């Protein structure tokens, strides 16, 4: 075997995981398809999404953004990749918003009632994180997972905080 063949084989072996990562997660792709229309926040507002939080900044760096929620979805306690409970927008200049991701949310009490003795909720094989009460949002205990479908997150597609999202343009209130 020539040195060229060995080097090509080695490079392909090292590059394979990067190609898989570049292809994206199936969940991220489902979310992008389901939420493309909401890149225009006016479409979201017209369909009943309401602002649930101001811009949420990270404890050390990064942010989540402004959450616009669909209350009926949170109350239903059903997790579907094409129906997130929250759309997450980053405030940008001139009071505009840029869609950066979504959050899937289910209240722990609803999950426990619907799945007695069951384990933690999962969405397309991805376990949700438990946020216990009391919490900074004033909510009862809930399960959540973020999907950064519209802004790459160096911390991962499902991490809570995205270092590429900022609250710097949040209007003073």
GROMACS elastic network, one bead per residue, 0.5 to 0.9 nm:
[ bonds ]
;  ai    aj funct       b0    kb
    1     4     6  0.82036   500
    1     5     6  0.63455   500
    1     6     6  0.69178   500
    2     5     6  0.52613   500
    2     6     6  0.64107   500
    2     7     6  0.86970   500
    3     6     6  0.50632   500
    3     7     6  0.60656   500
    3     8     6  0.85030   500
    4     7     6  0.51796   500
    4     8     6  0.60794   500
    4     9     6  0.85420   500
    5     8     6  0.51186   500
    5     9     6  0.61028   500
    5    10     6  0.85712   500
    6     9     6  0.51241   500
    6    10     6  0.61257   500
    6    11     6  0.85987   500
    7    10     6  0.50285   500
    7    11     6  0.60485   500
    7    12     6  0.85131   500
    8    11     6  0.51612   500
    8    12     6  0.61200   500
    8    13     6  0.85518   500
    9    12     6  0.51945   500
    9    13     6  0.61557   500
    9    14     6  0.86929   500
   10    13     6  0.50926   500
   10    14     6  0.62328   500
   10    15     6  0.85525   500
   11    14     6  0.51370   500
   11    15     6  0.59603   500
   11    16     6  0.85304   500
   12    15     6  0.50260   500
   12    16     6  0.59679   500
   13    16     6  0.55117   500
   13    17     6  0.79701   500
   14    17     6  0.68378   500
   14    18     6  0.77907   500
   15    18     6  0.52551   500
   15    19     6  0.62987   500
   15    20     6  0.88576   500
   16    19     6  0.51325   500
   16    20     6  0.63892   500
   16    21     6  0.87495   500
   17    20     6  0.51005   500
   17    21     6  0.62139   500
   17    22     6  0.85815   500
   18    21     6  0.50109   500
   18    22     6  0.60390   500
   18    23     6  0.85758   500
   19    22     6  0.50188   500
   19    23     6  0.62167   500
   19    24     6  0.89343   500
   20    23     6  0.51665   500
   20    24     6  0.68813   500
   20    25     6  0.86314   500
   21    24     6  0.54091   500
   21    25     6  0.74789   500
   22    25     6  0.86958   500
   23    26     6  0.87805   500
   24    27     6  0.83874   500
   24    28     6  0.66818   500
   24    29     6  0.69175   500
   24   157     6  0.89643   500
   25    28     6  0.51133   500
   25    29     6  0.63380   500
   25    30     6  0.86945   500
   25   157     6  0.81684   500
   26    29     6  0.51083   500
   26    30     6  0.62057   500
   26    31     6  0.86709   500
   26   124     6  0.82963   500
   27    30     6  0.50601   500
   27    31     6  0.61764   500
   27    32     6  0.86047   500
   27    81     6  0.67226   500
   27   123     6  0.82210   500
   27   124     6  0.65810   500
   27   126     6  0.87719   500
   27   147     6  0.79828   500
   27   149     6  0.88349   500
   28    31     6  0.51294   500
   28    32     6  0.61709   500
   28    33     6  0.86736   500
   28    81     6  0.88573   500
   28   147     6  0.64251   500
   28   148     6  0.72564   500
   28   149     6  0.53036   500
   28   150     6  0.88759   500
   28   157     6  0.75465   500
   29    32     6  0.50784   500
   29    33     6  0.62402   500
   29    34     6  0.86339   500
   29   149     6  0.73094   500
   30    33     6  0.52000   500
   30    34     6  0.61646   500
   30    35     6  0.86113   500
   30    81     6  0.63526   500
   30    82     6  0.63605   500
   30   149     6  0.89769   500
   31    34     6  0.50580   500
   31    35     6  0.59413   500
   31    36     6  0.82265   500
   31    81     6  0.62364   500
   31    82     6  0.59129   500
   31    83     6  0.81647   500
   31    84     6  0.79749   500
   31   101     6  0.84352   500
   31   102     6  0.78351   500
   31   147     6  0.76676   500
   31   148     6  0.89565   500
   31   149     6  0.64386   500
   32    35     6  0.53239   500
   32    36     6  0.56814   500
   32    82     6  0.88359   500
   32   101     6  0.86400   500
   32   149     6  0.56928   500
   32   150     6  0.71584   500
   33    36     6  0.56766   500
   33    37     6  0.85695   500
   33    82     6  0.78800   500
   34    37     6  0.76467   500
   34    38     6  0.87780   500
   34    81     6  0.80848   500
   34    82     6  0.51017   500
   34    83     6  0.72871   500
   34    84     6  0.88259   500
   35    38     6  0.53416   500
   35    39     6  0.72877   500
   35    82     6  0.77676   500
   35    83     6  0.85297   500
   35    84     6  0.86853   500
   35    87     6  0.83482   500
   35   101     6  0.88876   500
   35   102     6  0.85951   500
   35   149     6  0.89337   500
   36    39     6  0.57891   500
   36    40     6  0.85557   500
   37    40     6  0.65697   500
   37    41     6  0.87004   500
   37    43     6  0.69587   500
   37    44     6  0.79698   500
   38    41     6  0.56344   500
   38    42     6  0.77512   500
   38    43     6  0.58309   500
   38    44     6  0.53909   500
   38    45     6  0.89550   500
   38    87     6  0.81390   500
   38    99     6  0.71991   500
   39    42     6  0.87026   500
   39    43     6  0.80872   500
   39    44     6  0.83334   500
   39    89     6  0.88427   500
   39    97     6  0.86411   500
   39    98     6  0.66441   500
   39    99     6  0.52431   500
   39   100     6  0.85358   500
   39   150     6  0.88866   500
   40    43     6  0.56502   500
   40    44     6  0.71032   500
   40    97     6  0.82908   500
   40    98     6  0.79028   500
   40    99     6  0.78504   500
   41    44     6  0.50464   500
   41    45     6  0.62504   500
   41    46     6  0.86050   500
   41    89     6  0.84193   500
   41    96     6  0.85677   500
   41    97     6  0.68719   500
   41    98     6  0.78098   500
   41    99     6  0.76933   500
   42    45     6  0.50381   500
   42    46     6  0.60583   500
   42    47     6  0.85743   500
   43    46     6  0.51311   500
   43    47     6  0.62983   500
   43    48     6  0.89579   500
   43    49     6  0.89815   500
   44    47     6  0.51598   500
   44    48     6  0.65788   500
   44    49     6  0.54783   500
   44    50     6  0.83638   500
   44    68     6  0.84131   500
   44    87     6  0.85357   500
   45    48     6  0.53043   500
   45    49     6  0.50098   500
   45    50     6  0.66024   500
   45    51     6  0.89157   500
   45    68     6  0.86448   500
   46    49     6  0.74075   500
   48    69     6  0.85735   500
   48    70     6  0.68080   500
   49    52     6  0.89704   500
   49    68     6  0.57000   500
   49    69     6  0.53230   500
   49    70     6  0.50704   500
   49    71     6  0.80147   500
   49    86     6  0.81938   500
   49    87     6  0.82325   500
   50    67     6  0.83774   500
   50    68     6  0.50436   500
   50    69     6  0.53900   500
   50    70     6  0.66322   500
   50    71     6  0.81133   500
   51    54     6  0.76409   500
   51    66     6  0.73593   500
   51    67     6  0.60014   500
   51    69     6  0.62309   500
   52    66     6  0.75949   500
   52    67     6  0.54142   500
   52    68     6  0.52669   500
   52    69     6  0.57822   500
   52    70     6  0.89496   500
   52    86     6  0.84492   500
   53    56     6  0.71442   500
   53    65     6  0.84910   500
   53    66     6  0.57003   500
   53    67     6  0.53237   500
   53    68     6  0.72327   500
   53    69     6  0.88698   500
   53   137     6  0.82315   500
   54    65     6  0.75948   500
   54    66     6  0.52641   500
   54    67     6  0.72109   500
   54   170     6  0.79835   500
   55    63     6  0.77734   500
   55    64     6  0.71714   500
   55    67     6  0.74006   500
   55    89     6  0.83493   500
   55    90     6  0.74805   500
   55    91     6  0.75599   500
   55   166     6  0.83903   500
   55   167     6  0.57087   500
   55   170     6  0.64954   500
   56    63     6  0.58448   500
   56    64     6  0.53954   500
   56    65     6  0.51235   500
   56    66     6  0.62811   500
   56    67     6  0.82067   500
   56   166     6  0.88413   500
   56   167     6  0.71406   500
   57    60     6  0.85609   500
   57    61     6  0.75493   500
   57    62     6  0.62649   500
   57    64     6  0.60542   500
   57    65     6  0.68427   500
   57   161     6  0.80280   500
   57   165     6  0.86730   500
   57   166     6  0.71180   500
   57   167     6  0.62357   500
   58    61     6  0.51878   500
   58    62     6  0.51505   500
   58    64     6  0.70162   500
   58   160     6  0.86663   500
   58   161     6  0.60328   500
   58   162     6  0.81434   500
   58   163     6  0.84722   500
   59    62     6  0.80515   500
   59    63     6  0.83394   500
   59   161     6  0.87449   500
   61   161     6  0.77013   500
   61   162     6  0.80081   500
   61   163     6  0.60255   500
   61   166     6  0.88932   500
   62   161     6  0.57751   500
   62   162     6  0.50462   500
   62   164     6  0.62913   500
   62   165     6  0.56983   500
   62   166     6  0.59819   500
   62   167     6  0.83600   500
   63    90     6  0.87467   500
   63   160     6  0.82952   500
   63   161     6  0.52421   500
   63   162     6  0.54740   500
   63   163     6  0.64208   500
   63   164     6  0.78030   500
   63   165     6  0.53341   500
   63   166     6  0.54707   500
   63   167     6  0.66748   500
   64    67     6  0.81378   500
   64    88     6  0.71444   500
   64    89     6  0.81937   500
   64    90     6  0.78609   500
   64   100     6  0.87234   500
   64   101     6  0.86146   500
   64   146     6  0.87848   500
   64   160     6  0.68419   500
   64   161     6  0.54606   500
   64   162     6  0.61920   500
   64   163     6  0.87928   500
   64   165     6  0.66417   500
   64   166     6  0.77816   500
   64   167     6  0.84155   500
   65    88     6  0.57871   500
   65    89     6  0.54115   500
   65    91     6  0.72641   500
   65   100     6  0.80769   500
   65   101     6  0.89293   500
   65   162     6  0.89759   500
   65   165     6  0.68518   500
   65   166     6  0.69705   500
   65   167     6  0.64868   500
   66    87     6  0.81292   500
   66    88     6  0.54658   500
   66    89     6  0.51000   500
   66    90     6  0.61959   500
   66    91     6  0.73483   500
   66    97     6  0.86861   500
   66   167     6  0.84753   500
   66   170     6  0.88729   500
   67    86     6  0.59023   500
   67    87     6  0.57124   500
   67    89     6  0.65291   500
   67   102     6  0.82100   500
   67   103     6  0.82936   500
   68    85     6  0.84560   500
   68    86     6  0.53839   500
   68    87     6  0.51689   500
   68    88     6  0.63379   500
   68    89     6  0.77768   500
   69    72     6  0.88741   500
   69    73     6  0.83512   500
   69    74     6  0.81255   500
   69    84     6  0.85952   500
   69    85     6  0.56999   500
   69    87     6  0.63818   500
   69    88     6  0.87269   500
   70    73     6  0.55827   500
   70    74     6  0.67757   500
   70    84     6  0.82698   500
   70    85     6  0.55305   500
   70    86     6  0.63834   500
   70    87     6  0.86108   500
   71    74     6  0.51601   500
   71    75     6  0.62459   500
   71    76     6  0.86738   500
   71    85     6  0.74219   500
   71    86     6  0.88640   500
   72    75     6  0.50731   500
   72    76     6  0.61308   500
   72    77     6  0.89428   500
   72    85     6  0.84668   500
   73    76     6  0.50900   500
   73    77     6  0.66395   500
   73    78     6  0.71016   500
   73    79     6  0.86483   500
   73    83     6  0.79334   500
   73    84     6  0.78153   500
   73    85     6  0.55858   500
   73    86     6  0.89555   500
   73   105     6  0.86165   500
   73   106     6  0.86441   500
   74    77     6  0.56313   500
   74    78     6  0.77911   500
   74    85     6  0.58509   500
   74    86     6  0.87484   500
   74   104     6  0.86276   500
   74   105     6  0.63383   500
   74   106     6  0.59017   500
   74   107     6  0.72066   500
   75    78     6  0.85107   500
   75   106     6  0.78548   500
   75   107     6  0.78399   500
   75   110     6  0.77971   500
   76    79     6  0.88722   500
   76   106     6  0.82454   500
   76   110     6  0.79732   500
   77   105     6  0.78463   500
   77   106     6  0.51538   500
   77   107     6  0.68721   500
   77   108     6  0.89548   500
   77   110     6  0.60064   500
   77   111     6  0.63467   500
   77   114     6  0.80591   500
   78    83     6  0.89383   500
   78   105     6  0.89474   500
   78   106     6  0.73582   500
   78   111     6  0.85606   500
   79    82     6  0.88258   500
   79    83     6  0.73858   500
   79    84     6  0.75670   500
   79    85     6  0.84945   500
   79   104     6  0.70471   500
   79   105     6  0.78523   500
   79   106     6  0.75661   500
   79   121     6  0.83390   500
   79   122     6  0.81432   500
   79   123     6  0.66065   500
   80    83     6  0.52535   500
   80    84     6  0.69027   500
   80   104     6  0.84212   500
   80   123     6  0.71653   500
   80   124     6  0.86145   500
   81    84     6  0.65574   500
   81   104     6  0.83385   500
   81   123     6  0.69390   500
   81   124     6  0.74113   500
   83    86     6  0.88504   500
   83   104     6  0.82520   500
   84    87     6  0.70836   500
   84   102     6  0.63272   500
   84   103     6  0.60734   500
   84   104     6  0.50586   500
   84   105     6  0.76917   500
   85   102     6  0.76545   500
   85   103     6  0.61964   500
   85   104     6  0.51963   500
   85   105     6  0.58298   500
   85   106     6  0.82866   500
   86   101     6  0.86930   500
   86   102     6  0.54781   500
   86   104     6  0.64864   500
   86   105     6  0.75642   500
   87    99     6  0.72964   500
   87   100     6  0.81390   500
   87   101     6  0.62682   500
   87   103     6  0.64591   500
   88    98     6  0.84046   500
   88    99     6  0.59693   500
   88   100     6  0.58439   500
   88   101     6  0.50697   500
   88   102     6  0.51474   500
   88   103     6  0.71713   500
   88   148     6  0.88643   500
   89    97     6  0.56320   500
   89    98     6  0.51328   500
   89   100     6  0.54786   500
   89   101     6  0.70632   500
   89   102     6  0.85250   500
   90    96     6  0.85405   500
   90    97     6  0.54986   500
   90    98     6  0.51321   500
   90    99     6  0.64141   500
   90   100     6  0.64724   500
   90   165     6  0.64478   500
   90   166     6  0.66672   500
   90   167     6  0.68609   500
   90   169     6  0.82320   500
   90   170     6  0.83306   500
   91    94     6  0.88249   500
   91    95     6  0.67009   500
   91    96     6  0.60507   500
   91    98     6  0.64783   500
   91   166     6  0.76783   500
   91   167     6  0.64329   500
   91   168     6  0.77115   500
   91   169     6  0.53426   500
   91   170     6  0.54838   500
   91   171     6  0.81521   500
   92    95     6  0.63058   500
   92    96     6  0.53462   500
   92    97     6  0.55551   500
   92    98     6  0.67811   500
   92   166     6  0.88068   500
   92   167     6  0.84621   500
   92   168     6  0.81683   500
   92   169     6  0.53110   500
   92   170     6  0.74995   500
   93    96     6  0.60380   500
   93    97     6  0.81989   500
   93   169     6  0.60689   500
   93   170     6  0.86961   500
   94    97     6  0.89631   500
   94   169     6  0.84576   500
   95   169     6  0.77695   500
   95   170     6  0.77932   500
   95   171     6  0.70627   500
   98   150     6  0.89076   500
   99   102     6  0.84337   500
   99   149     6  0.88713   500
   99   150     6  0.64321   500
   99   151     6  0.81061   500
  100   147     6  0.88936   500
  100   148     6  0.61723   500
  100   149     6  0.65277   500
  100   152     6  0.84076   500
  100   165     6  0.78587   500
  101   146     6  0.71382   500
  101   147     6  0.55762   500
  101   149     6  0.50058   500
  101   150     6  0.54555   500
  101   151     6  0.67882   500
  102   145     6  0.84709   500
  102   146     6  0.57964   500
  102   147     6  0.53699   500
  102   148     6  0.65729   500
  102   149     6  0.73302   500
  102   150     6  0.88562   500
  103   144     6  0.66373   500
  103   145     6  0.56412   500
  103   147     6  0.61756   500
  103   148     6  0.86390   500
  104   123     6  0.85932   500
  104   128     6  0.82709   500
  104   143     6  0.80699   500
  104   144     6  0.54176   500
  104   145     6  0.53868   500
  104   146     6  0.64658   500
  104   147     6  0.80597   500
  105   128     6  0.84368   500
  105   142     6  0.68189   500
  105   143     6  0.56543   500
  105   145     6  0.69532   500
  105   146     6  0.89004   500
  106   109     6  0.85669   500
  106   110     6  0.70710   500
  106   111     6  0.65861   500
  106   121     6  0.83952   500
  106   142     6  0.56842   500
  106   143     6  0.52558   500
  106   144     6  0.66271   500
  107   110     6  0.53813   500
  107   111     6  0.62611   500
  107   112     6  0.87005   500
  107   139     6  0.87775   500
  107   140     6  0.70833   500
  107   141     6  0.62129   500
  107   143     6  0.61160   500
  107   144     6  0.86979   500
  108   111     6  0.50183   500
  108   112     6  0.60333   500
  108   113     6  0.85369   500
  108   130     6  0.79955   500
  108   131     6  0.89461   500
  108   132     6  0.87828   500
  108   140     6  0.77491   500
  108   141     6  0.55218   500
  108   143     6  0.62098   500
  109   112     6  0.51900   500
  109   113     6  0.61910   500
  109   114     6  0.86458   500
  109   140     6  0.83262   500
  109   141     6  0.75689   500
  109   142     6  0.78678   500
  110   113     6  0.51280   500
  110   114     6  0.61395   500
  110   115     6  0.84487   500
  111   114     6  0.51694   500
  111   115     6  0.58362   500
  111   116     6  0.79912   500
  111   118     6  0.87977   500
  111   120     6  0.84239   500
  111   121     6  0.76211   500
  111   142     6  0.87701   500
  111   143     6  0.86436   500
  112   115     6  0.50959   500
  112   116     6  0.52059   500
  112   117     6  0.73943   500
  112   118     6  0.74462   500
  112   119     6  0.89269   500
  113   116     6  0.57386   500
  114   118     6  0.89144   500
  115   118     6  0.51496   500
  115   119     6  0.79711   500
  116   119     6  0.86546   500
  118   121     6  0.83647   500
  119   122     6  0.88665   500
  120   127     6  0.68977   500
  120   128     6  0.69641   500
  120   129     6  0.82994   500
  120   130     6  0.83082   500
  120   143     6  0.81566   500
  121   126     6  0.84926   500
  121   127     6  0.60452   500
  121   128     6  0.58059   500
  121   129     6  0.85637   500
  121   143     6  0.74373   500
  121   144     6  0.88952   500
  122   125     6  0.56759   500
  122   126     6  0.51062   500
  122   128     6  0.55975   500
  123   126     6  0.51123   500
  123   127     6  0.64710   500
  123   128     6  0.73676   500
  123   145     6  0.86241   500
  124   127     6  0.84830   500
  126   145     6  0.82906   500
  126   158     6  0.87095   500
  127   144     6  0.87400   500
  127   145     6  0.77045   500
  128   143     6  0.56601   500
  128   144     6  0.50527   500
  128   145     6  0.50455   500
  128   146     6  0.87411   500
  129   142     6  0.82207   500
  129   143     6  0.52474   500
  129   144     6  0.52043   500
  129   145     6  0.61962   500
  130   141     6  0.71716   500
  130   142     6  0.58187   500
  130   144     6  0.65526   500
  131   134     6  0.86553   500
  131   135     6  0.71887   500
  131   140     6  0.85915   500
  131   141     6  0.56114   500
  131   142     6  0.53512   500
  131   143     6  0.60196   500
  131   144     6  0.74439   500
  132   135     6  0.64779   500
  132   139     6  0.87482   500
  132   140     6  0.71964   500
  132   142     6  0.65573   500
  132   143     6  0.85040   500
  133   136     6  0.86826   500
  133   138     6  0.77217   500
  133   139     6  0.67607   500
  133   140     6  0.53322   500
  133   142     6  0.80953   500
  134   137     6  0.82003   500
  134   138     6  0.64966   500
  134   139     6  0.70837   500
  134   140     6  0.68989   500
  134   141     6  0.74228   500
  135   138     6  0.56138   500
  135   139     6  0.65830   500
  135   140     6  0.78857   500
  135   141     6  0.79728   500
  136   139     6  0.79389   500
  137   140     6  0.88019   500
  139   142     6  0.76065   500
  145   158     6  0.63238   500
  145   159     6  0.77084   500
  145   160     6  0.73281   500
  146   157     6  0.75803   500
  146   158     6  0.50254   500
  146   159     6  0.63419   500
  146   160     6  0.58758   500
  146   161     6  0.86903   500
  147   150     6  0.86878   500
  147   157     6  0.56309   500
  147   159     6  0.76668   500
  147   160     6  0.85582   500
  148   151     6  0.56405   500
  148   152     6  0.63194   500
  148   153     6  0.65456   500
  148   156     6  0.81676   500
  148   157     6  0.51389   500
  148   158     6  0.65088   500
  148   159     6  0.81183   500
  148   162     6  0.80860   500
  149   152     6  0.71780   500
  149   157     6  0.73223   500
  151   157     6  0.89068   500
  151   162     6  0.83793   500
  151   164     6  0.73827   500
  151   165     6  0.78338   500
  152   155     6  0.88379   500
  152   156     6  0.79174   500
  152   157     6  0.70505   500
  152   162     6  0.81116   500
  152   164     6  0.74835   500
  153   156     6  0.52961   500
  153   157     6  0.58315   500
  153   158     6  0.83603   500
  153   159     6  0.77217   500
  153   161     6  0.81820   500
  153   162     6  0.52709   500
  153   163     6  0.67433   500
  153   164     6  0.65466   500
  153   165     6  0.85630   500
  154   157     6  0.79705   500
  154   162     6  0.72083   500
  154   163     6  0.70716   500
  154   164     6  0.78513   500
  155   158     6  0.81203   500
  155   159     6  0.60215   500
  155   160     6  0.86607   500
  155   161     6  0.76559   500
  155   162     6  0.67530   500
  155   163     6  0.76726   500
  156   159     6  0.54225   500
  156   160     6  0.89320   500
  156   162     6  0.83567   500
  157   160     6  0.89227   500
  157   162     6  0.89313   500
  158   161     6  0.88863   500
  159   162     6  0.71103   500
  161   164     6  0.89370   500
  161   165     6  0.82215   500
  162   165     6  0.55106   500
  162   166     6  0.83555   500
  163   166     6  0.74906   500
  166   169     6  0.74804   500
  166   170     6  0.86327   500
  167   170     6  0.53077   500
  168   171     6  0.84891   500
  169   172     6  0.87924   500
  170   173     6  0.85887   500
